[in-house]
Amino acid sequence: MANREKNKKILLELVKLPENNCCADCGAADPDWASCKLGIFVCLTCSGTHRNLPTISRIKSIRLDFWDDELVQFMKANGNCSAKNFYEKCVPVFYYRPHPHDCEVLREQWIRAKYERMEFTEEKTERPYTADVYEGMLWKKGRDNGQFLERKFVLSVHDFTLKYYKEDESKGPKATIYVKNLNATFQPEKIGHAHGLQITYCVEDHTRNLFVYHKNGQEIVNWFNAIRAVRHAYLKTAFPTASDVDIIPWISRNYLKEGYMEKTGPLQREPFKKRWFILDSMDRKLLYFKTQLDAIELGVVFIGSENHGYSVRECVPKGTRGNKWKCGVIVETPDRQFVFMCEQERDQREWVEALKTVISKPMMPQDYTTEANIRRRK
């Protein structure tokens, strides 16, 4: 007969061990759940996906459920570290490993790839997202009418491009996007689809967006990792002496902060207008668009370092016209002062904190080129 309290104490001791004190799948701290079939400890969110894999995983609470002695012994004999060594033995260096706040489709497909498809247990020469050419259909948002239509996309490592076509492929690609300045990030809430992906790239120093999705979760995550694979190959070519540790953060990234603010003009007497802002901390750019699903940016503010004359602070601007929101943010640059208005104090604090994070970082050599290019646009 199993001793309920004794087994609970053993499990609570196991989950405190350094190798078990984070979720085996997303890294969230202090997991309260475990898969007694896989021998791993997971967080509440990831446990939901495991529940959808009943033939592979069986989820139990380490605090509330009853545990047989043999299951407890199985957990002692395995654990997160042992599972990682087996199920994640051959994860490609470019493959995205989800974090606690990532969207559901990234978590789900990571878990399915590991335990259901067992993609990483051995070296595989053929994975869909490692092909030299990856192609397929994606639903793309139209630039003018806002409708999503199926378009063929072709990603190639040979010339480091992503191309997409309209109905008649004989006329050639509608657009050829070079991966040099390409970023991909999941945006399900913004796009309005659980598998929504935002692809951002530069054309003549101007930022453009593509908004796409696929109805199949595995396929859209394959696209995401295929893009990361080609970006990794490009960066290894462009910077042959750089290590993977240096390159990985540049393959793709989530934006530090997004949201609506009101913006006035350079004289600060112009009416305030509501704009969608994106803070890209890697490129040190504060981009703004008319709406959150606009294809082309209206403008950009370079965010340099404190040592180069950049600063940010909260404010209550006086004498401004047209602003409905009252929580101000002032960004000082060597060229001018920018005044933005947030709807709530929480938004104001978050924007100031995010901008301070960028301003506190020293500028890299490539940042001076970005700054010069933006100044030439004025």
ROLOBA-259072 format. One record per residue (C-alpha): x, y, z; residue in one letter. Coordinates in Angstrom, 1 decimal, decimal comma, m for minus. Layout:
# residues N
X  Y  Z  a
...
END
This chain:
# residues 378
0,0  0,0  0,0  m
1,5  3,3  m1,1  a
2,1  5,9  1,6  n
0,5  9,0  0,2  r
2,3  11,6  2,3  e
5,6  9,9  1,9  k
5,4  9,8  m1,9  n
4,2  13,4  m2,0  k
7,3  14,4  0,0  k
9,6  12,5  m2,3  i
8,0  14,2  m5,4  l
8,3  17,6  m3,8  l
12,0  16,9  m3,1  e
12,6  15,7  m6,6  l
11,0  18,8  m8,2  v
13,3  21,0  m6,1  k
16,5  19,5  m7,6  l
18,3  21,8  m10,1  p
17,6  19,5  m13,0  e
13,9  19,4  m12,3  n
13,0  22,8  m10,9  n
12,0  24,2  m14,3  c
9,4  22,9  m16,8  c
11,0  20,3  m19,1  a
9,3  21,9  m22,1  d
9,3  25,7  m21,7  c
11,6  26,4  m18,8  g
8,9  27,9  m16,5  a
10,0  27,9  m12,8  a
8,5  25,6  m10,1  d
6,5  23,1  m12,1  p
3,6  21,5  m10,2  d
2,7  18,7  m12,7  w
4,5  15,6  m14,0  a
4,2  13,1  m16,8  s
4,4  9,7  m15,1  c
4,9  8,1  m18,5  k
7,8  10,3  m19,6  l
9,3  10,9  m16,2  g
9,3  14,7  m16,5  i
8,1  17,7  m14,5  f
6,1  20,3  m16,4  v
4,2  23,5  m15,8  c
0,4  23,9  m15,9  l
0,4  25,3  m19,4  t
2,5  22,6  m21,0  c
0,6  20,0  m19,1  s
m2,4  20,9  m21,3  g
m0,7  19,7  m24,4  t
0,5  16,5  m22,7  h
m3,1  15,7  m21,8  r
m3,8  15,7  m25,6  n
m1,2  12,9  m26,0  l
m2,7  10,2  m23,9  p
m0,9  7,3  m25,6  t
2,5  9,1  m25,0  i
2,0  11,1  m21,8  s
0,0  10,9  m18,6  r
m0,3  14,0  m16,4  i
m0,6  14,0  m12,6  k
m0,4  16,8  m10,0  s
2,6  16,2  m7,7  i
0,6  17,8  m4,9  r
m3,0  16,7  m5,3  l
m3,0  13,3  m7,1  d
m2,3  9,9  m5,6  f
1,0  8,3  m6,7  w
1,8  4,6  m6,5  d
5,2  3,6  m5,3  d
6,3  2,3  m8,6  e
5,4  5,6  m10,4  l
7,4  7,6  m7,8  v
10,4  5,3  m8,4  q
10,0  5,8  m12,1  f
10,2  9,6  m11,6  m
13,3  9,1  m9,4  k
14,9  7,0  m12,1  a
14,2  9,5  m14,8  n
13,6  13,3  m14,5  g
14,0  16,3  m16,8  n
17,7  15,9  m17,4  c
17,5  12,3  m18,5  s
14,5  13,0  m20,8  a
16,4  16,0  m22,3  k
19,4  13,9  m23,1  n
17,2  11,5  m25,0  f
14,4  13,5  m26,6  y
16,5  16,6  m27,3  e
19,7  14,9  m28,3  k
19,9  16,3  m31,8  c
17,9  19,5  m31,8  v
19,3  21,7  m34,7  p
21,1  24,8  m33,4  v
18,6  27,1  m35,2  f
15,5  25,4  m33,9  y
13,4  27,6  m31,7  y
12,9  26,3  m28,2  r
9,8  27,9  m26,6  p
9,9  30,1  m23,5  h
7,2  30,5  m20,8  p
5,4  33,4  m22,5  h
5,5  32,0  m26,0  d
2,2  31,3  m27,9  c
0,4  28,0  m27,7  e
1,3  26,8  m31,2  v
5,0  27,0  m30,5  l
4,7  25,1  m27,3  r
2,4  22,5  m28,7  e
4,5  21,7  m31,8  q
7,7  21,6  m29,7  w
6,2  19,1  m27,4  i
4,7  17,0  m30,3  r
8,1  17,2  m32,1  a
9,9  15,8  m29,1  k
7,6  13,1  m27,7  y
5,2  12,3  m30,5  e
7,3  12,6  m33,7  r
10,6  12,1  m31,9  m
12,3  14,5  m34,3  e
15,4  15,0  m32,2  f
16,4  11,6  m30,8  t
18,9  11,0  m33,5  e
20,6  12,7  m36,4  e
18,2  13,0  m39,3  k
19,5  14,1  m42,7  t
15,9  15,0  m43,7  e
13,8  17,3  m41,7  r
11,2  19,5  m43,6  p
12,6  22,7  m42,3  y
16,2  21,9  m43,2  t
15,6  21,5  m46,9  a
17,6  23,8  m49,2  d
14,3  24,9  m50,7  v
11,1  25,0  m48,6  y
7,8  25,9  m50,4  e
4,1  25,8  m49,8  g
0,9  27,7  m49,5  m
0,3  30,3  m46,8  l
m2,7  32,6  m46,2  w
m1,4  36,2  m46,7  k
m3,1  39,4  m45,7  k
m3,7  41,7  m48,7  g
m2,0  45,1  m48,4  r
m5,0  47,2  m49,5  d
m8,2  45,2  m48,9  n
m7,2  43,4  m45,7  g
m8,4  40,0  m47,0  q
m6,3  36,8  m46,4  f
m5,7  34,9  m49,7  l
m3,7  31,8  m50,4  e
m0,3  32,5  m51,9  r
2,6  30,3  m52,8  k
5,8  31,0  m50,9  f
9,3  29,7  m51,7  v
12,2  29,9  m49,3  l
15,7  29,2  m50,7  s
19,1  28,9  m49,0  v
20,8  29,1  m52,4  h
20,2  32,8  m52,8  d
18,9  33,6  m49,3  f
15,5  34,7  m50,4  t
11,8  34,3  m49,6  l
9,6  34,8  m52,6  k
5,8  34,7  m52,9  y
3,6  34,5  m56,0  y
0,1  35,5  m57,0  k
m2,2  33,2  m59,0  e
m0,2  33,2  m62,2  d
3,3  31,9  m61,3  e
4,5  32,3  m64,9  s
4,7  36,1  m64,3  k
7,4  35,6  m61,7  g
7,3  36,3  m57,9  p
5,2  39,2  m56,6  k
8,0  40,0  m54,2  a
11,5  38,8  m53,5  t
12,6  39,3  m49,9  i
16,2  38,9  m48,9  y
16,7  37,2  m45,6  v
19,5  39,6  m44,7  k
17,1  41,9  m42,8  n
14,2  39,6  m42,3  l
12,5  38,8  m39,0  n
9,7  36,4  m38,2  a
7,7  36,4  m35,0  t
4,4  34,8  m34,0  f
1,5  37,3  m33,5  q
m1,7  35,3  m33,0  p
m3,6  38,0  m31,2  e
m2,7  40,8  m33,6  k
m3,4  38,7  m36,7  i
m6,5  37,1  m35,2  g
m5,5  33,5  m35,9  h
m3,8  31,1  m33,5  a
m1,1  30,4  m36,1  h
m0,5  34,0  m37,2  g
3,1  34,8  m38,2  l
4,5  38,3  m38,9  q
7,3  38,6  m41,3  i
9,2  41,9  m41,3  t
11,9  43,0  m43,7  y
13,6  46,1  m45,1  c
13,3  47,7  m48,6  v
15,5  50,7  m49,2  e
15,7  51,4  m45,4  d
11,9  51,2  m45,0  h
10,3  48,5  m42,9  t
7,5  46,3  m44,4  r
5,3  43,7  m42,9  n
3,7  40,5  m44,2  l
1,0  38,8  m42,1  f
0,5  35,2  m42,8  v
m0,9  32,0  m41,3  y
m1,5  28,3  m42,1  h
m4,4  26,3  m40,8  k
m2,1  23,5  m39,7  n
0,0  24,2  m36,6  g
2,9  21,9  m37,5  q
3,2  23,5  m41,0  e
3,4  27,1  m39,7  i
6,0  26,1  m37,1  v
7,9  24,3  m39,9  n
7,8  27,6  m41,9  w
9,1  29,5  m38,8  f
12,0  27,1  m38,3  n
12,8  26,9  m42,0  a
13,1  30,7  m42,0  i
15,4  30,5  m38,9  r
17,4  27,8  m40,7  a
18,0  30,0  m43,7  v
18,7  33,0  m41,5  r
21,3  30,9  m39,6  h
23,0  29,9  m42,8  a
23,1  33,5  m44,0  y
24,6  34,8  m40,8  l
27,2  32,0  m40,8  k
28,1  33,1  m44,3  t
28,1  36,8  m43,5  a
30,0  36,4  m40,2  f
32,2  33,3  m40,7  p
34,2  33,8  m37,4  t
31,1  34,4  m35,2  a
30,0  31,6  m32,9  s
26,5  30,1  m32,7  d
26,2  31,8  m29,3  v
26,6  35,2  m30,9  d
24,5  34,4  m34,0  i
21,4  32,7  m32,3  i
19,9  35,9  m30,9  p
20,0  37,5  m34,4  w
18,2  34,7  m36,2  i
14,8  35,9  m35,1  s
13,4  37,8  m32,2  r
10,3  39,0  m30,5  n
9,8  42,7  m30,2  y
10,4  44,3  m26,8  l
7,2  46,3  m26,8  k
4,2  47,0  m29,0  e
1,1  49,0  m28,7  g
m0,8  52,2  m29,5  y
0,4  55,7  m28,5  m
m0,5  59,1  m29,7  e
2,2  61,1  m31,5  k
2,6  64,8  m32,4  t
4,9  66,5  m34,9  g
8,3  68,1  m34,5  p
6,9  71,5  m33,5  l
4,7  69,8  m30,8  q
1,9  72,1  m31,9  r
0,5  69,6  m34,4  e
m2,6  67,6  m33,5  p
m1,8  64,2  m31,9  f
m2,5  61,1  m34,0  k
m3,0  57,5  m32,8  k
m0,3  55,2  m34,1  r
0,8  51,6  m33,6  w
4,4  51,5  m32,3  f
6,9  48,6  m32,3  i
10,2  48,7  m30,4  l
12,8  46,5  m32,0  d
15,6  46,4  m29,4  s
18,0  44,5  m31,5  m
18,0  47,1  m34,3  d
17,4  50,0  m31,8  r
14,3  51,1  m33,8  k
11,0  52,6  m32,6  l
8,8  52,0  m35,7  l
5,3  53,5  m36,0  y
2,4  52,5  m38,3  f
m1,1  53,8  m38,8  k
m2,6  50,5  m37,5  t
m1,2  47,3  m36,1  q
m1,8  45,4  m39,4  l
m0,3  48,0  m41,8  d
2,2  46,7  m44,3  a
4,5  49,8  m44,5  i
5,8  51,9  m41,6  e
5,0  55,6  m41,5  l
8,3  56,5  m39,8  g
11,0  55,4  m37,4  v
12,9  56,8  m34,4  v
16,4  55,5  m33,8  f
17,0  54,8  m30,1  i
20,7  55,3  m29,3  g
22,5  55,0  m26,0  s
22,6  57,4  m23,0  e
26,3  58,2  m23,8  n
25,2  59,5  m27,2  h
22,5  61,9  m26,0  g
19,4  59,7  m25,8  y
17,1  59,6  m22,8  s
13,4  58,9  m21,9  v
11,2  60,1  m19,1  r
7,5  60,3  m18,1  e
5,8  63,7  m18,5  c
2,6  65,6  m18,6  v
2,9  67,8  m21,7  p
1,3  71,2  m21,7  k
m0,1  73,2  m24,6  g
m0,6  70,2  m26,9  t
m3,7  69,8  m29,2  r
m5,9  66,9  m30,0  g
m4,5  64,4  m27,6  n
m7,2  62,2  m25,9  k
m4,6  60,4  m23,7  w
m2,8  62,1  m20,8  k
0,1  59,9  m19,8  c
3,1  61,3  m21,6  g
6,5  59,9  m22,6  v
9,3  62,1  m23,8  i
12,2  60,7  m25,8  v
15,2  63,0  m26,2  e
17,5  62,4  m29,2  t
20,5  64,5  m30,4  p
18,2  65,9  m33,2  d
14,9  66,5  m31,5  r
12,4  65,8  m28,8  q
9,6  63,3  m29,4  f
6,4  63,5  m27,4  v
4,1  60,4  m27,1  f
0,9  59,9  m25,1  m
m0,3  56,7  m23,6  c
m3,8  55,8  m22,6  e
m3,0  54,5  m19,1  q
m0,2  54,9  m16,6  e
0,6  51,2  m16,9  r
1,3  51,7  m20,6  d
3,4  54,7  m19,8  q
5,5  52,9  m17,3  r
6,0  49,9  m19,6  e
7,1  52,1  m22,5  w
9,5  54,1  m20,4  v
11,0  50,9  m18,9  e
11,3  49,3  m22,4  a
12,9  52,4  m23,9  l
15,3  52,6  m20,9  k
16,4  49,0  m21,5  t
17,5  49,9  m25,1  v
19,1  53,2  m24,1  i
21,1  51,5  m21,3  s
22,8  49,2  m23,8  k
26,0  50,4  m25,5  p
25,8  50,9  m29,2  m
27,4  48,3  m31,5  m
29,3  49,2  m34,7  p
26,3  48,4  m37,0  q
24,1  50,7  m34,9  d
26,0  53,7  m36,1  y
25,2  52,7  m39,7  t
21,5  52,3  m38,8  t
21,5  55,7  m37,1  e
23,0  57,4  m40,1  a
20,6  55,8  m42,5  n
17,6  56,9  m40,5  i
18,9  60,5  m40,3  r
19,3  60,6  m44,1  r
15,6  59,8  m44,4  r
14,6  63,0  m42,5  k
END
